[in-house]
């Protein structure tokens, strides 16, 4: 029973013919012109087990229940981690390393509950026209709080003192030795010291604000500083023109930049905190790395720590070189490991997925351009279209709509690198009242050279998706 209803649901969008009556009369009618091959070409029918009229969300890892509550139960079917179906409409994950073969032909979008997307094959998803979303800023407060903690750990030998007291406690000497031994763990205060913040996004800006509240002087560096981020910075922060300039007089340095494969000379950030930067830091500087371990050259950092007993390196990532160094503090990647951060990231990812599936809106994507169109007008249909960013595509698309006699009410086209994304609202009524086959129209547009996928949005969940895979029509 479920199978037959699912098949009818998949066919619903692609078998409707439009003429003058209202859309509601068509979408409530059972008189669909269904061509079996049309809707089974991209599916293994035996695997179809989603509820009709719903979006199926495939989850990996344990996703916060509070975030998953963002998906309404009447229109979304959230599949648990380990679900073996192959026809999800979107993927939601945390740390799972996603493989291309896990992305079914039916998948419209992928969202990661976190800022980094190195566990998702983003480049390949771009090639096939699937947007990948992240949740920038969702864990900013959690990471910022740990950075402040790291700054204090780097100011005083708190960890060493704790371990020392445990040792004394085992010997029964704690009360006897505590006053004498505390001189071994002296430190300094952060008030009045200078903090260099490298990267002034959500986390960097939040760190700067809290540091200002602690009475610290601030200098920042971010070549991609946005107006939005700049408005959130403390008024007295000085902005440097290079990393070296920012760190040269800093007592503390917080690294808050994304990891990009490749050396800085190659346009990446691997080892960007290397010899040129570290040699220009004060000999007593504390380096705080809560961004990515690969940003810092561990061998150079070891030489720096060896040369000065006042220097510190505090990191939230495993380090095979510095894990047991006297002047390093290595934490087990605790940055975003709070209940609040996980709730926030999952909720943001769910909202992003919903916006895309229901309205075609794109925000917080790492591979697609930000795109938003006003709400779809009543008695209209929304087409979304993903194509390669190449000359002549808009003209080809407009020509198909023109031939059909359908009027474009509103549209938007944005591009990013090799990909372009279109949202087009059409009036399904031709001027002369003739019928137009939506099924045929979508197929013709989808099979245009350069088009990767299309969607038809008219209010019914889970239907209306088609892909062009090497010239084959997959729906």
DATARA-V800201 format. One record per helix or strand of 3 or more residues. SS is the DSSP state (hx for helix, st for strand). FROM is the first residue (numbers start at 0). TO is the last residue. If there is no record, write none. Layout:
ss-><SS SS>
from-><FROM FROM>
to-><TO TO>
This chain:
ss-><hx hx hx hx st hx st st hx st hx st hx hx hx st hx st hx hx st hx hx st hx hx st st hx st hx st st hx st st st>
from-><1 22 35 44 54 64 75 89 99 108 121 130 139 157 173 193 201 216 226 242 251 263 274 285 292 297 311 327 338 380 392 406 418 437 450 464 471>
to-><13 26 39 46 58 67 78 92 101 111 127 132 154 170 184 197 212 220 229 246 254 265 277 288 294 306 314 329 358 387 403 415 426 445 456 468 473>
